[in-house]
Amino acid sequence: MRASEELFERARRVMPGGVNSPVRAFRAVGGCPPFLVRGEGAYVADADGRRYVDCVSSWGALILGHAHPVVVQAAQQAVADGSSFGAPTPWEVEFCERLCAAVPSVEVVRLVNSGTEAVMSALRVARAATGREGVVKFDGGYHGHADVLLVRAGSGVATFGLPDSAGVARSAVQATYSLPYNDLGAVHELFRRRGGEIAAVLVEPVAGNMGTVPPQPGFLQGLRELTERYGALLVFDEVITGFRLHYGAAQDLFGVRPDLTCLGKVIGGGFPLAAYGGRADLMRLVAPDGPVYQAGTLSGNPVAVRAGLATLRVLEDGAVYRQLEEVGRALEEGLREEADRAGVPVCVNRVGSMLTVFFTPGPVVDYATARACDGARFARFFHGMLARGVYLPPSPFEAWFVSAAHGPEEVDWILRAAREAFREAA
């Protein structure tokens, strides 16, 4: 028995499904997940000594790759100085200053530990500010596991075919409206009927949890116009896209300024760190300045903050993003060519360094068209890639992420593997 198989057997005795986050269990693709023990640059190694090119990058968090020396040094020094204080530190001040400088819509910011916390807290602010309860989200958009948002969520929920979650009170979701992504007409109609009840529209500016799905021209701008007209707030979930597509938030690329923004993943440099922020008048509603309560013992943890600071300093000059665009484009074009060569119909969606290969002719513009992909064919492709040393997200509804550590050698490795894996999936 391989080491990973033995570990999986042990894990299933003490953890639900043998994992601490559902999609890791490989239920969408079958088989045993490799138990990873080491990461270096663009590569990870498992407990059996197998090495893989990593296209998961800790679900987008590791934009610089594994164990980047600048980040490692910052984290080691932070641990040596004290891993947690539960008190203010100078590093969190500098970190929050950097976030506010890089994302113009964020005037005041609060640090938390996860994207779920950030989004949950931002919606609490929105409800307090508007005196309304309604929240609009989009089908396939996963914004964390807060009760109010587990309605037609994507990502792991889509992987298991669950429209929502057991244990969520009916009252928790009765004011949550889920609409098709990229369908501005549906949003118009909902606001026409319920506009006075809606506190916020919550959206990923580039969807990443139904696979990579970019916004159609005018979609985000239309949301901005509608929320302003009806007195609702626009909340961007940039947990994935923040600092992933350029130095700052995706909102800058689309020319849309939301009222509140949620950040995570990249900003922590691989450590648990997230944030929510926005207009000063809204954020001053948060305790202790205002009546919206939110707190956390490890919020602003000095190890995570100092690792995040080190990451942002490396990203600041923009060179990393030019490299990521080159690698992303090479992968997109190469994957299309290999699929065509094998006679496999695919749609490859890409925005910068995040991409998804959908096993459908496409186009994929929303959750419904994403779900039209051939899951069985994806599973065959996934295992073909894994057998050839390429570690992909184990779900057809996830984005692939490349890092600054990926270069021409890794692109060649991925495309050579894809050539055979597409043939096996045909």
C-alpha positions in Angstrom: 0.0 0.0 0.0 1.3 3.4 -0.9 1.9 5.9 1.8 -0.8 8.3 0.6 -3.3 5.4 0.6 -2.4 4.4 4.1 -2.7 8.0 5.3 -6.1 8.3 3.6 -7.4 5.3 5.4 -6.2 6.7 8.7 -7.6 10.1 7.9 -11.1 8.8 7.1 -11.3 7.3 10.6 -10.8 10.7 12.2 -12.0 13.4 9.7 -15.2 13.7 7.6 -14.2 12.1 4.3 -10.6 12.0 5.4 -10.1 15.7 4.7 -10.5 19.2 6.2 -12.0 20.7 3.1 -14.4 18.7 0.9 -12.9 19.0 -2.6 -9.6 17.5 -1.4 -11.4 14.1 -1.0 -11.3 13.5 -4.8 -15.0 12.6 -4.9 -15.4 14.4 -8.2 -12.6 12.4 -9.9 -12.3 9.2 -7.8 -9.2 7.7 -6.4 -6.9 8.5 -3.5 -5.6 12.1 -3.1 -1.8 12.4 -2.8 -0.8 13.6 0.6 1.6 16.4 0.1 4.7 16.8 2.2 6.8 19.5 0.5 6.5 22.4 -1.9 9.3 24.2 -3.7 8.8 26.8 -6.5 6.3 25.4 -9.0 6.5 21.8 -7.6 5.0 19.7 -4.8 6.0 16.3 -3.6 3.8 13.7 -1.9 4.4 11.2 0.9 5.3 8.5 -1.8 8.1 10.7 -3.2 6.3 11.6 -6.4 6.9 15.1 -7.7 4.3 17.2 -9.5 4.0 20.5 -11.3 1.5 22.3 -9.2 -1.4 24.0 -10.9 -3.4 24.5 -7.7 -1.0 26.8 -6.0 -2.9 26.5 -2.7 -6.1 27.4 -4.6 -4.5 30.6 -5.9 -2.8 31.8 -2.7 0.8 31.1 -3.7 1.3 33.6 -6.4 5.1 33.5 -5.8 5.2 29.7 -5.7 6.0 27.4 -2.8 8.5 28.4 -0.1 9.6 31.7 -1.8 12.8 32.7 0.1 11.6 36.2 0.9 8.3 35.0 2.3 10.0 32.1 4.2 12.5 34.5 5.8 9.7 36.9 6.8 7.7 34.2 8.4 10.6 32.6 10.2 11.6 36.0 11.7 8.0 36.6 12.7 7.7 33.3 14.5 11.0 33.9 16.3 9.7 37.3 17.5 6.4 35.8 18.7 3.7 33.9 16.8 0.6 35.7 18.3 -0.1 38.6 20.6 -3.8 39.3 20.4 -2.7 42.9 20.4 -1.9 45.6 17.9 1.4 45.4 16.0 3.3 47.8 13.8 3.2 45.3 10.9 -0.6 45.3 10.6 -0.5 49.1 10.4 1.9 49.0 7.5 0.0 46.1 5.9 -3.4 47.9 6.0 -1.8 51.1 4.7 -0.5 49.1 1.7 -3.9 47.5 1.0 -5.6 50.9 1.1 -3.0 52.4 -1.2 -3.2 49.6 -3.7 -7.0 49.4 -3.8 -8.5 52.9 -4.1 -12.0 51.9 -3.2 -10.7 50.6 0.2 -10.4 53.6 2.5 -10.6 51.7 5.8 -9.9 47.9 6.2 -10.3 45.2 8.8 -8.2 42.1 8.9 -9.7 38.6 9.4 -8.5 35.0 9.0 -10.4 33.7 6.0 -12.4 34.6 3.0 -15.6 33.3 4.6 -15.1 35.7 7.5 -14.4 38.6 5.2 -17.6 38.1 3.1 -19.8 37.4 6.1 -18.6 40.5 7.8 -18.9 42.7 4.8 -22.6 41.7 4.3 -23.2 42.4 8.0 -21.9 46.0 7.3 -24.1 46.2 4.2 -27.2 45.3 6.1 -26.5 47.6 9.0 -25.8 50.5 6.6 -29.0 50.0 4.5 -31.4 48.7 7.1 -32.3 46.0 4.6 -31.8 42.2 4.7 -31.8 41.1 1.0 -28.6 39.8 -0.6 -28.2 39.1 -4.3 -25.5 36.6 -5.3 -25.0 34.6 -8.5 -25.4 30.9 -9.3 -22.2 29.1 -8.9 -20.6 31.8 -6.9 -19.0 30.4 -3.7 -18.3 33.1 -1.1 -17.5 30.9 1.9 -19.6 28.6 4.0 -21.7 31.2 5.9 -25.3 30.1 6.1 -26.8 33.0 4.2 -24.6 32.3 1.1 -25.0 28.5 0.7 -27.6 28.9 -2.0 -26.7 27.6 -5.5 -23.0 27.9 -4.5 -20.2 26.6 -6.8 -16.8 25.1 -6.0 -17.1 22.1 -3.6 -20.8 22.4 -3.4 -21.1 22.1 -7.2 -18.7 19.2 -7.1 -21.0 17.3 -4.9 -24.1 18.3 -6.7 -25.7 20.0 -3.7 -27.8 23.1 -4.3 -27.3 24.2 -0.7 -26.3 22.6 2.6 -28.0 20.5 5.3 -28.2 22.3 8.6 -28.8 25.7 7.1 -32.0 27.2 8.6 -34.6 28.2 6.1 -34.8 31.6 7.7 -31.1 32.1 7.0 -31.5 32.0 3.3 -35.0 33.4 2.7 -33.6 36.9 1.9 -30.9 35.5 -0.4 -31.5 35.8 -4.1 -29.3 33.8 -6.5 -29.3 34.8 -10.2 -27.4 33.7 -13.3 -24.0 35.2 -13.6 -23.6 37.6 -16.5 -27.4 38.0 -16.8 -27.9 41.7 -16.2 -31.5 41.5 -17.3 -32.3 39.1 -14.4 -30.8 41.6 -12.0 -32.9 44.4 -13.4 -36.1 42.3 -13.0 -35.3 41.4 -9.4 -34.6 45.0 -8.5 -37.7 46.1 -10.2 -39.7 43.8 -7.9 -37.6 43.8 -4.7 -35.2 46.8 -5.0 -36.3 48.3 -1.7 -35.5 45.1 0.2 -32.0 44.5 -1.2 -29.0 45.5 1.0 -26.2 44.3 -1.3 -25.2 42.7 -4.5 -22.3 40.3 -3.9 -20.2 39.2 -7.0 -16.8 37.9 -8.0 -15.6 40.3 -10.7 -14.1 37.3 -12.4 -15.9 34.1 -11.2 -13.5 31.4 -10.0 -15.7 28.9 -8.2 -17.6 27.6 -11.2 -14.3 27.5 -13.0 -12.9 30.7 -14.5 -15.7 32.8 -16.0 -15.0 36.4 -16.9 -17.7 39.1 -16.8 -19.4 40.0 -20.0 -18.9 43.6 -21.2 -21.1 45.9 -19.2 -22.1 43.4 -16.6 -20.2 44.8 -13.6 -20.9 48.4 -14.8 -24.6 47.5 -14.9 -24.5 46.2 -11.3 -22.9 49.4 -10.2 -25.6 51.5 -11.8 -28.4 49.4 -10.4 -27.2 49.4 -6.8 -26.7 53.1 -6.9 -30.1 53.7 -8.3 -31.8 51.6 -5.6 -29.7 52.5 -2.7 -28.1 49.1 -2.3 -24.4 48.4 -1.8 -22.1 46.7 -4.4 -19.7 44.2 -2.7 -16.9 42.6 -4.7 -15.6 39.3 -3.5 -12.0 39.5 -4.6 -10.7 36.8 -2.3 -9.4 35.0 -5.5 -8.8 38.0 -7.8 -7.3 40.5 -5.4 -3.6 40.9 -6.2 -3.9 37.8 -8.5 -4.5 39.7 -11.8 -2.4 42.8 -11.1 -1.1 44.8 -8.1 -4.4 45.7 -6.6 -7.9 44.5 -7.3 -9.6 43.3 -10.4 -12.1 46.1 -10.0 -9.4 48.5 -11.3 -9.1 46.5 -14.5 -12.8 46.8 -15.2 -13.2 50.4 -14.1 -15.9 49.7 -11.4 -15.6 51.0 -7.8 -17.6 48.8 -5.3 -18.7 50.0 -1.9 -17.0 47.1 -0.1 -14.3 44.7 -1.1 -13.2 41.3 0.3 -9.7 40.1 -0.1 -7.8 36.9 0.8 -5.5 34.2 -0.6 -2.6 36.2 -2.2 -2.5 38.8 0.5 -1.5 36.3 3.1 1.5 34.8 1.3 0.3 31.3 2.0 -0.8 32.0 5.6 -4.4 32.4 6.9 -5.2 36.1 6.3 -8.1 38.0 4.7 -9.6 41.4 4.8 -12.7 43.4 4.1 -12.8 47.1 3.5 -14.3 50.0 1.6 -15.8 53.4 2.0 -14.8 55.0 5.3 -18.3 55.9 6.3 -19.3 52.2 5.9 -16.3 50.8 7.7 -16.7 53.2 10.6 -19.8 51.2 11.4 -17.6 48.4 12.5 -16.8 48.0 16.3 -15.3 49.6 18.2 -16.2 52.7 16.1 -19.8 51.6 15.4 -22.5 49.1 16.2 -21.5 46.3 13.8 -19.7 43.7 15.9 -16.9 41.5 14.6 -13.8 40.3 16.4 -11.2 37.6 16.2 -8.3 36.4 18.5 -6.0 35.7 15.5 -7.1 38.6 13.3 -4.0 40.5 12.1 -1.8 37.6 13.2 1.8 38.8 13.0 3.2 35.8 11.1 0.5 36.0 8.4 0.8 39.8 8.2 4.6 39.8 7.8 4.4 37.0 5.2 1.8 39.0 3.4 3.9 42.2 3.5 6.9 40.3 2.1 4.6 39.0 -0.8 3.2 42.4 -1.6 6.7 44.0 -1.7 7.8 41.4 -4.3 4.6 42.0 -6.4 4.7 45.8 -6.2 6.9 46.5 -9.3 4.6 44.6 -11.6 7.2 42.4 -13.3 5.6 39.3 -11.8 2.3 40.0 -13.5 3.9 40.4 -16.9 5.5 37.0 -16.5 2.2 35.4 -15.2 0.4 36.8 -18.3 3.0 35.2 -20.6 2.8 31.8 -18.9 -1.0 31.9 -18.7 -1.3 32.7 -22.4 1.2 30.0 -23.4 -0.8 27.4 -21.4 -4.1 28.6 -22.8 -3.0 28.4 -26.4 -1.1 25.1 -25.9 -4.1 23.4 -24.1 -6.4 24.4 -26.9 -4.0 23.0 -29.5 -3.6 19.7 -27.7 -7.3 19.2 -27.2 -7.9 20.0 -30.9 -5.2 17.5 -31.9 -6.9 14.8 -29.8 -10.4 15.7 -31.1 -11.7 16.6 -27.7 -14.1 19.6 -27.6 -13.1 22.0 -24.8 -13.5 25.6 -23.9 -10.5 27.2 -22.2 -11.4 30.3 -20.2 -8.5 32.4 -18.9 -8.0 35.7 -17.2 -4.3 36.4 -16.4 -2.9 33.6 -14.4 -6.2 31.8 -13.6 -7.7 29.5 -16.2 -10.1 26.5 -16.6 -10.4 23.8 -19.2 -14.1 23.0 -19.5 -14.9 19.8 -21.3 -17.6 21.3 -23.4 -17.5 23.2 -26.8 -18.6 26.3 -24.9 -18.8 29.1 -24.6 -18.9 29.0 -20.8 -20.4 32.2 -19.5 -22.3 31.2 -16.3 -23.0 28.3 -13.9 -25.5 26.6 -16.3 -23.0 26.4 -19.2 -20.2 25.4 -16.8 -22.3 22.5 -15.5 -22.8 21.3 -19.1 -19.2 20.1 -19.2 -18.4 16.3 -19.3 -17.4 15.4 -15.7 -16.5 11.8 -16.6 -14.1 13.0 -19.3 -12.6 15.6 -17.0 -12.0 12.8 -14.4 -10.1 10.7 -17.0 -8.1 13.8 -18.1 -7.3 14.6 -14.4 -5.9 11.2 -13.7 -4.0 11.2 -16.9 -2.3 14.4 -15.9 -1.7 13.3 -12.3 0.0 10.1 -13.6 2.3 12.3 -15.6 3.3 14.5 -12.8 0.8 17.4 -13.1 -1.3 18.3 -10.1 -4.6 19.9 -11.1 -7.6 21.0 -9.0 -9.6 17.7 -8.5 -12.9 19.3 -9.7 -14.1 20.5 -13.1 -15.5 23.6 -11.3 -12.2 25.1 -10.1 -9.7 27.4 -11.6 -6.1 26.4 -12.3 -3.5 28.8 -11.0 0.0 29.4 -12.1 2.6 31.2 -10.1 5.7 33.3 -10.7 7.7 30.1 -10.3 6.2 28.6 -13.4 8.2 29.1 -16.6 8.8 27.6 -20.0 10.0 24.3 -18.6 6.8 23.9 -16.5 4.6 24.9 -19.4 6.3 22.3 -21.6 5.8 19.6 -18.9 2.1 20.4 -18.6 1.5 20.4 -22.3 3.4 17.2 -22.9 1.2 15.6 -20.2 -1.9 17.1 -21.7 -1.2 15.7 -25.1 -1.5 12.1 -23.8 -4.2 12.9 -21.2 -6.5 14.4 -23.8 -6.1 11.3 -25.9 -7.0 9.1 -23.0 -10.0 11.3 -22.2 -11.3 11.2 -25.8 
